[in-house]
Amino acid sequence: MAATQARWNGSSPFPPIAEYAFLSDCHTGALIAPDGSVEWLCLPRFDGESVFGALLDRSAGAFRLAPYGVDVPAGRRYIPGTNVLETTWMTPTGWAVVHDALTIGDWHSDHEARQPYTRPPTDHDADHMLVRTVECLQGEVALELVCGPRFCYGRVPARWTASEEEPEYVLDATDGTTTMRLMSDMRLGIEGADAHARHTLREGERRFCALTWVPAPSGPWTWDEADAHITRTSHFWREWLAAGSYPDHPWRAYLQRSALVLKGLTYAPTGAMVAALTTSLPETPGGERNWDYRYCWMRDATFTLWGLHALGLDWEANDFMEYLADLERNKDGSLQIMYGIGGERNLRETTLRHLKGYEGARPVRKGNGAYNQRQNDVFGAVLDSVYLHTKRHDHIPDRLVAGAWPTRSRRRGGSGASPTRGSGRHAALRSTTSPRS
């Protein structure tokens, strides 16, 4: 309760979880705090190591682009029909608007950093880039950029070097393994482990910055090119959303936002769906039940599958079923309760003792030790997924028939559906749709 009160009286340095904005390119995702700081980003995919981890420790890295000395925006929203964030700022001397996106463009086959695809490629693919643009709407706005990556979940500060081609406008950050490139049309400087830029925007003036993690990026080099990246990303999300079916109802916008979140949590190369973007956010303030949810749960994915089919978004549902069919089974032919987004079976759990946790909630974990639990409800979840898929298409692929149930059954206890830890025991899961539940 003390942590909750701290958020209201302003003494906590952590924003309320609900106030983070969500960006995705269907390979990884980012969370942006109200003050314009990217406080969560893992590379190169959802379950990778964080490079910005201030969500779990204020010293674990962040990337802010916002007016200097102003922390509370005048307004924030997603551009309707997209996962593009728009933040409007009012300062004592002027107004500015910032747009943020993990950009998606046309399919480009020259990415050396491309993750292996097991699903058929589409016409679009992630740029593996965070693009941020700003425009001064009125008056003057003192703008500040501070980019402070901390690699390996905050353990390793960035080592910055200036690019030989454009030393004032392009900087590279690395820990010796992962390398990122920061590009901008503002002059960039290095202060320790952070990159900085400051500029006073006049009315009508526009600036940008972009952070990419692929070898030999092709830009953007100008505000117009950066804006084109964001425009293409907006078109991608709106075209995708238009494939669904939504009632003409006041709640339609909420259905569409939910659909965009579900799509944003899918891993395009395999069709997997992560349960959440984050790890170790506490179930209760200051609690210890802080698990890593950046994996694909069979039970949770069933509900997601139902939601996608209900909205007519069959492509993602089909991709998930193919991901399900690809998964490696246990010795008895059954499925684990969860898998990695690339189909990994071993999700060994470790504790990140150097991180303080969200509002002091420890331990911070990576991996999830429950992967080898036997939760018997997974059989029903998988069968439910196959049923929903079959009902939609009036057909069940042969490869799903073989994987829908174990080849032999034994009477064994389970760990239950909730993420508790302990020895196996017989447990029952009451249907959430039952009139008695």
Backbone torsions as a table, in degrees:
resi	resn	phi	psi	omega
1	MET	NA	-34.0	-179.6
2	ALA	-61.8	-38.4	180.0
3	ALA	-66.0	-38.6	178.7
4	THR	-64.0	-44.9	178.7
5	GLN	-62.7	-34.8	-179.5
6	ALA	-62.9	-34.6	179.5
7	ARG	-65.6	-36.9	-176.4
8	TRP	-76.2	-34.2	-178.1
9	ASN	-89.9	2.9	173.5
10	GLY	84.2	4.3	-177.1
11	SER	-82.3	-15.8	179.8
12	SER	-85.0	136.2	175.9
13	PRO	-78.4	-8.0	-177.6
14	PHE	-96.2	130.4	172.7
15	PRO	-66.9	153.1	171.5
16	PRO	-56.1	141.4	-175.8
17	ILE	-55.8	-38.9	-176.6
18	ALA	-65.7	-14.7	-176.6
19	GLU	-92.1	-1.2	175.0
20	TYR	-77.4	138.2	175.2
21	ALA	-92.4	149.0	-172.3
22	PHE	-112.1	125.4	173.1
23	LEU	-118.2	151.4	178.4
24	SER	-154.0	150.0	168.6
25	ASP	-123.7	17.3	179.8
26	CYS	66.0	18.1	168.0
27	HIS	-124.8	-42.0	175.4
28	THR	-146.4	176.8	-178.9
29	GLY	-142.4	161.5	-180.0
30	ALA	-132.8	150.8	173.4
31	LEU	-118.6	130.3	-177.4
32	ILE	-116.9	125.0	179.7
33	ALA	-74.0	163.3	-179.7
34	PRO	-58.4	-26.9	-178.2
35	ASP	-82.2	6.3	177.0
36	GLY	91.3	9.7	-179.6
37	SER	-93.5	129.6	169.1
38	VAL	-75.7	113.8	-173.8
39	GLU	-113.6	3.4	174.0
40	TRP	-154.1	122.0	174.2
41	LEU	-159.0	123.8	178.4
42	CYS	-113.1	144.2	-177.6
43	LEU	-130.0	147.7	1.1
44	PRO	-91.1	1.0	-178.7
45	ARG	-141.7	179.2	-172.6
46	PHE	-50.7	-41.3	-174.0
47	ASP	-97.9	16.5	176.9
48	GLY	-76.9	179.6	177.7
49	GLU	-74.3	144.0	-179.0
50	SER	-74.8	141.7	169.6
51	VAL	-106.4	-26.8	169.2
52	PHE	-120.8	113.2	-173.9
53	GLY	-131.8	24.7	-178.8
54	ALA	-61.1	-16.5	174.8
55	LEU	-58.1	-31.8	-175.8
56	LEU	-110.6	-7.9	177.7
57	ASP	-170.6	125.7	-172.2
58	ARG	-65.3	-12.6	178.2
59	SER	-102.5	10.2	-173.1
60	ALA	-96.3	17.1	172.0
61	GLY	105.2	137.8	177.5
62	ALA	-157.7	167.3	-176.8
63	PHE	-143.2	106.0	-174.3
64	ARG	-112.6	135.5	170.1
65	LEU	-133.2	107.7	-173.0
66	ALA	-168.1	168.5	175.3
67	PRO	-60.6	141.3	-179.3
68	TYR	-67.5	130.8	175.1
69	GLY	78.7	6.4	179.0
70	VAL	-122.3	125.6	-175.9
71	ASP	-110.8	-18.7	-174.9
72	VAL	-111.6	116.7	-178.4
73	PRO	-75.0	160.3	175.5
74	ALA	-75.6	-26.3	179.2
75	GLY	-171.3	151.0	176.8
76	ARG	-140.0	143.5	175.5
77	ARG	-161.9	160.0	165.9
78	TYR	-84.2	137.2	171.3
79	ILE	-57.1	126.4	-173.2
80	PRO	-50.9	132.5	177.7
81	GLY	81.2	12.5	-175.0
82	THR	-141.0	170.3	166.9
83	ASN	-105.9	41.4	175.2
84	VAL	-106.4	129.3	-175.8
85	LEU	-95.5	136.1	174.3
86	GLU	-120.9	125.7	179.6
87	THR	-123.8	125.6	179.6
88	THR	-103.7	132.3	-176.6
89	TRP	-118.0	136.0	170.0
90	MET	-115.0	127.5	176.5
91	THR	-118.8	171.8	178.0
92	PRO	-59.7	-18.4	-175.1
93	THR	-119.0	-3.9	-178.2
94	GLY	176.8	-176.0	-178.7
95	TRP	-125.7	144.6	177.1
96	ALA	-145.9	158.1	177.5
97	VAL	-130.6	136.0	-179.5
98	VAL	-117.1	137.6	173.5
99	HIS	-118.6	135.6	-178.4
100	ASP	-127.6	139.1	176.7
101	ALA	-157.7	141.6	160.7
102	LEU	-84.6	108.3	-162.5
103	THR	-82.4	150.0	179.3
104	ILE	-129.3	133.5	-178.7
105	GLY	-133.7	-164.8	177.2
106	ASP	-66.0	157.2	179.7
107	TRP	-59.7	129.7	179.2
108	HIS	-134.3	118.7	-170.0
109	SER	-91.1	8.5	-174.8
110	ASP	-99.6	10.1	-179.3
111	HIS	-77.0	116.6	175.7
112	GLU	-69.2	-23.8	-176.5
113	ALA	-92.3	9.7	-177.1
114	ARG	-61.5	135.2	174.6
115	GLN	-78.0	144.1	-179.2
116	PRO	-60.1	133.9	179.2
117	TYR	-97.6	129.1	169.4
118	THR	-105.5	-10.3	174.2
119	ARG	-101.4	153.9	179.3
120	PRO	-60.5	128.2	178.3
121	PRO	-60.9	150.1	176.7
122	THR	-100.7	-167.0	178.3
123	ASP	-81.0	-5.9	-175.6
124	HIS	-127.2	158.7	177.6
125	ASP	-155.2	156.6	177.4
126	ALA	-64.1	141.8	172.6
127	ASP	-80.8	-11.0	-174.9
128	HIS	55.9	54.3	-173.1
129	MET	-157.2	139.5	172.3
130	LEU	-103.1	120.3	-178.5
131	VAL	-113.7	134.9	-179.3
132	ARG	-133.3	125.7	178.1
133	THR	-121.0	152.3	179.0
134	VAL	-140.3	142.8	178.2
135	GLU	-136.7	133.2	175.8
136	CYS	-83.3	119.2	-177.1
137	LEU	-87.5	-31.3	-175.7
138	GLN	-160.6	141.2	176.7
139	GLY	71.1	-141.4	179.4
140	GLU	-131.1	144.2	179.8
141	VAL	-135.0	122.9	174.7
142	ALA	-79.5	113.0	-174.2
143	LEU	-101.3	141.5	177.5
144	GLU	-129.0	136.4	172.6
145	LEU	-117.7	127.0	174.5
146	VAL	-133.4	113.8	180.0
147	CYS	-115.7	110.0	-176.5
148	GLY	-127.4	75.8	178.1
149	PRO	-65.8	144.6	172.0
150	ARG	-130.7	105.7	-172.7
151	PHE	-73.4	165.6	174.1
152	CYS	55.4	53.7	179.0
153	TYR	56.8	43.6	174.4
154	GLY	84.8	1.0	-177.7
155	ARG	-76.5	-34.8	-168.0
156	VAL	-119.3	113.1	175.0
157	PRO	-64.9	153.1	-179.6
158	ALA	-71.9	145.7	169.2
159	ARG	-106.5	115.7	-174.8
160	TRP	-98.3	143.0	171.2
161	THR	-138.2	149.1	178.6
162	ALA	-84.1	142.2	177.1
163	SER	-68.5	143.0	178.7
164	GLU	-69.9	-31.2	-176.9
165	GLU	-74.3	-47.6	-177.5
166	GLU	-134.9	75.6	-172.0
167	PRO	-62.3	-25.8	-178.4
168	GLU	-86.1	-20.1	-171.0
169	TYR	-122.0	-3.5	-179.7
170	VAL	-137.1	123.7	177.5
171	LEU	-127.1	145.8	176.3
172	ASP	-112.1	136.8	177.5
173	ALA	-120.0	138.1	-178.8
174	THR	-150.8	159.6	168.9
175	ASP	-114.4	9.5	-176.5
176	GLY	100.7	-17.8	178.8
177	THR	-118.5	-55.2	178.2
178	THR	-97.8	137.2	178.0
179	THR	-126.4	134.3	176.0
180	MET	-123.5	151.9	178.3
181	ARG	-120.4	128.4	176.2
182	LEU	-104.0	124.0	179.7
183	MET	-121.6	144.6	-180.0
184	SER	-161.1	162.5	170.2
185	ASP	-100.3	11.9	168.2
186	MET	-102.3	147.5	179.3
187	ARG	-68.6	128.1	-174.6
188	LEU	-104.2	142.2	175.6
189	GLY	-130.8	161.4	-178.4
190	ILE	-111.1	126.4	175.3
191	GLU	-126.9	96.8	-177.4
192	GLY	65.0	-120.2	-178.4
193	ALA	-95.9	9.3	-177.0
194	ASP	-120.3	151.6	170.5
195	ALA	-103.5	138.3	-176.2
196	HIS	-129.0	151.8	169.1
197	ALA	-151.5	143.8	175.6
198	ARG	-136.9	139.2	-178.2
199	HIS	-158.8	139.8	175.2
200	THR	-94.7	115.9	179.4
201	LEU	-84.2	135.1	171.3
202	ARG	-99.4	161.4	-177.7
203	GLU	-52.3	127.3	-179.8
204	GLY	88.5	-9.1	-178.6
205	GLU	-80.0	146.1	-177.4
206	ARG	-130.4	143.5	176.6
207	ARG	-140.3	166.0	179.7
208	PHE	-147.8	165.1	164.8
209	CYS	-147.4	154.3	179.8
210	ALA	-143.9	138.7	178.4
211	LEU	-120.5	124.0	-177.6
212	THR	-128.7	155.5	-177.5
213	TRP	-129.8	30.1	174.8
214	VAL	-113.5	151.1	177.3
215	PRO	-65.2	145.1	174.5
216	ALA	49.5	60.0	178.7
217	PRO	-64.7	151.8	-176.7
218	SER	-101.9	24.7	-179.9
219	GLY	116.9	-168.3	13.1
220	PRO	-78.2	156.0	180.0
221	TRP	-115.7	-10.5	179.6
222	THR	-136.1	164.9	177.3
223	TRP	-61.2	-40.4	179.9
224	ASP	-60.7	-41.2	178.5
225	GLU	-67.7	-39.1	177.7
226	ALA	-64.1	-43.8	178.4
227	ASP	-62.9	-35.9	177.6
228	ALA	-64.2	-37.2	175.8
229	HIS	-60.9	-44.4	-179.3
230	ILE	-68.9	-37.6	178.0
231	THR	-63.4	-44.1	177.4
232	ARG	-61.4	-37.9	178.8
233	THR	-65.9	-42.1	176.8
234	SER	-60.9	-42.7	178.6
235	HIS	-62.7	-40.4	178.8
236	PHE	-58.2	-50.7	-177.0
237	TRP	-64.3	-40.1	-178.4
238	ARG	-70.2	-38.5	176.9
239	GLU	-65.1	-40.6	178.0
240	TRP	-63.6	-45.4	-178.2
241	LEU	-62.9	-34.2	-177.8
242	ALA	-66.0	-17.7	179.3
243	ALA	-73.8	-14.8	-179.2
244	GLY	-88.4	178.6	-179.2
245	SER	-125.4	121.9	-175.5
246	TYR	-132.8	138.5	-179.3
247	PRO	-69.9	151.1	175.0
248	ASP	-79.7	85.2	-168.3
249	HIS	-146.9	152.7	178.3
250	PRO	-57.8	-22.0	179.8
251	TRP	-90.0	3.1	-177.3
252	ARG	-57.8	-40.9	-178.4
253	ALA	-61.6	-33.7	179.5
254	TYR	-72.4	-38.6	175.1
255	LEU	-61.8	-43.6	-179.2
256	GLN	-67.0	-39.6	177.5
257	ARG	-64.2	-40.4	177.5
258	SER	-62.3	-41.7	178.8
259	ALA	-62.6	-40.4	179.2
260	LEU	-65.0	-36.4	177.0
261	VAL	-66.6	-45.3	179.3
262	LEU	-60.1	-44.3	177.7
263	LYS	-62.6	-39.9	-179.5
264	GLY	-65.8	-20.3	178.9
265	LEU	-94.7	5.4	176.2
266	THR	-90.2	144.4	178.0
267	TYR	-99.7	105.3	-169.7
268	ALA	-56.6	-39.9	-176.1
269	PRO	-61.7	-29.1	-176.3
270	THR	-119.5	-19.8	-175.1
271	GLY	91.4	1.5	179.4
272	ALA	-69.3	159.1	178.5
273	MET	-126.1	119.7	178.7
274	VAL	-77.3	146.2	178.9
275	ALA	-70.3	-32.4	177.7
276	ALA	-158.9	164.0	-178.8
277	LEU	-79.4	-16.8	-164.5
278	THR	-120.9	171.1	170.0
279	THR	-124.5	147.2	164.3
280	SER	68.6	22.0	167.7
281	LEU	-77.6	131.4	-170.1
282	PRO	-72.7	145.6	173.8
283	GLU	-70.9	-32.3	175.9
284	THR	-132.0	151.5	-177.5
285	PRO	-54.9	124.3	178.5
286	GLY	71.9	10.6	-175.5
287	GLY	-79.1	175.9	-178.1
288	GLU	-106.7	-6.3	-179.8
289	ARG	-84.7	73.2	-173.6
290	ASN	-117.6	96.8	-172.6
291	TRP	-106.9	161.4	176.7
292	ASP	-90.7	113.0	-175.7
293	TYR	-106.1	21.0	-177.2
294	ARG	-87.7	39.2	-178.6
295	TYR	-133.5	178.3	-175.1
296	CYS	-106.6	111.2	175.6
297	TRP	-89.1	133.8	178.8
298	MET	-61.7	-43.1	-176.2
299	ARG	-67.2	-48.3	-178.3
300	ASP	-63.9	-39.1	-178.7
301	ALA	-64.3	-27.6	177.0
302	THR	-63.0	-43.5	178.2
303	PHE	-65.6	-38.5	177.4
304	THR	-63.2	-42.4	178.8
305	LEU	-59.0	-44.3	178.7
306	TRP	-60.6	-44.3	-179.8
307	GLY	-62.7	-41.7	179.9
308	LEU	-65.2	-45.9	178.1
309	HIS	-62.3	-39.6	-178.9
310	ALA	-62.3	-30.3	179.7
311	LEU	-93.8	3.7	178.8
312	GLY	79.0	17.4	-178.2
313	LEU	-97.6	74.7	-168.7
314	ASP	-79.4	-25.1	-174.8
315	TRP	-60.1	-50.2	-179.2
316	GLU	-64.9	-37.4	177.4
317	ALA	-62.7	-42.6	178.5
318	ASN	-64.4	-41.0	179.0
319	ASP	-61.6	-39.2	178.8
320	PHE	-65.1	-39.8	179.5
321	MET	-64.4	-35.8	176.5
322	GLU	-69.2	-37.9	173.9
323	TYR	-59.3	-43.1	178.8
324	LEU	-59.9	-43.2	-179.0
325	ALA	-67.4	-27.2	-178.8
326	ASP	-78.1	-17.3	-170.2
327	LEU	-66.9	142.9	176.8
328	GLU	-76.8	131.8	-175.9
329	ARG	-87.7	166.4	168.9
330	ASN	-72.3	175.3	-177.1
331	LYS	-61.1	-31.4	-179.8
332	ASP	-88.6	7.3	178.0
333	GLY	90.2	-3.6	-178.6
334	SER	-82.7	169.5	177.8
335	LEU	-100.2	152.8	169.4
336	GLN	-69.8	168.2	177.9
337	ILE	-76.3	-22.0	179.6
338	MET	-151.9	157.9	177.5
339	TYR	-140.4	162.9	169.9
340	GLY	-70.1	160.8	-175.9
341	ILE	-70.0	-14.6	171.8
342	GLY	-98.1	9.9	-178.2
343	GLY	90.5	8.7	-178.8
344	GLU	-63.2	140.2	179.3
345	ARG	-94.4	-39.0	-175.8
346	ASN	-88.7	108.4	-179.9
347	LEU	-112.7	50.3	-174.0
348	ARG	-49.3	132.9	-174.9
349	GLU	-95.8	134.0	173.6
350	THR	-133.3	160.8	-178.8
351	THR	-104.4	132.2	177.6
352	LEU	-95.4	85.0	-170.7
353	ARG	-69.1	-18.9	-178.2
354	HIS	-79.3	-10.9	-179.7
355	LEU	-95.6	137.7	-176.1
356	LYS	-80.1	-20.6	-179.8
357	GLY	88.9	158.4	178.5
358	TYR	-64.4	117.4	-177.7
359	GLU	51.7	36.2	175.1
360	GLY	81.8	9.5	-179.4
361	ALA	-78.5	112.1	-179.7
362	ARG	-122.6	158.9	1.1
363	PRO	-80.8	160.4	170.1
364	VAL	-96.3	131.3	-173.1
365	ARG	-122.3	152.4	162.8
366	LYS	-127.0	144.4	-170.6
367	GLY	82.2	167.8	-178.5
368	ASN	-141.8	109.6	-175.7
369	GLY	-66.8	-9.4	179.5
370	ALA	-78.5	-1.6	-175.6
371	TYR	-61.0	-27.4	-178.6
372	ASN	-100.7	11.1	171.6
373	GLN	-69.7	152.5	172.4
374	ARG	-103.5	106.6	174.5
375	GLN	-111.2	108.8	-170.5
376	ASN	-65.7	-17.2	179.2
377	ASP	-68.7	-11.5	179.3
378	VAL	-63.4	-30.5	178.2
379	PHE	-61.8	-45.7	179.2
380	GLY	-66.0	-36.8	-179.9
381	ALA	-63.8	-44.4	-179.8
382	VAL	-66.3	-43.9	178.5
383	LEU	-62.6	-37.4	178.1
384	ASP	-64.1	-40.8	177.9
385	SER	-61.7	-45.5	179.9
386	VAL	-63.9	-39.2	178.8
387	TYR	-62.6	-47.4	179.9
388	LEU	-60.1	-42.6	-179.8
389	HIS	-65.1	-43.4	-178.9
390	THR	-67.6	-40.9	179.5
391	LYS	-61.6	-36.5	-178.6
392	ARG	-70.3	-38.6	-171.9
393	HIS	-108.7	-6.3	-177.3
394	ASP	55.8	34.9	-178.6
395	HIS	-163.8	142.1	176.5
396	ILE	-123.7	118.7	179.2
397	PRO	-61.0	147.0	-177.8
398	ASP	-59.0	-37.6	-176.3
399	ARG	-68.4	-20.1	175.4
400	LEU	-82.8	-32.3	177.8
401	VAL	-59.2	-44.1	-177.2
402	ALA	-67.6	-28.2	-174.5
403	GLY	-101.8	3.4	-173.5
404	ALA	-78.5	-21.2	-179.0
405	TRP	-149.4	160.1	-178.9
406	PRO	-69.5	154.5	-178.4
407	THR	-74.1	-25.8	173.4
408	ARG	-144.4	151.1	-173.6
409	SER	-119.6	140.5	174.8
410	ARG	-130.0	149.7	178.9
411	ARG	-77.5	103.3	-177.4
412	ARG	-133.3	149.7	175.9
413	GLY	-75.6	165.5	179.1
414	GLY	-129.7	176.3	-177.7
415	SER	-97.5	1.9	-178.0
416	GLY	82.8	169.3	-174.7
417	ALA	-84.7	-22.9	-178.6
418	SER	-81.6	152.2	-175.3
419	PRO	-78.0	54.6	174.2
420	THR	-91.2	156.5	-179.3
421	ARG	-109.8	141.6	177.8
422	GLY	158.3	-176.1	-177.6
423	SER	-72.3	155.7	-179.4
424	GLY	-64.8	142.2	177.8
425	ARG	-152.0	159.2	177.3
426	HIS	-70.3	130.9	-178.1
427	ALA	-142.4	149.3	179.7
428	ALA	-118.2	144.9	178.2
429	LEU	-115.2	116.5	178.9
430	ARG	-75.6	138.1	-179.5
431	SER	-62.4	133.8	177.7
432	THR	-76.3	-9.4	179.6
433	THR	-103.1	-0.9	-179.4
434	SER	-71.7	142.0	177.5
435	PRO	-61.4	-20.0	-177.8
436	ARG	-92.7	-7.8	-174.9
437	SER	-74.9	NA	NA
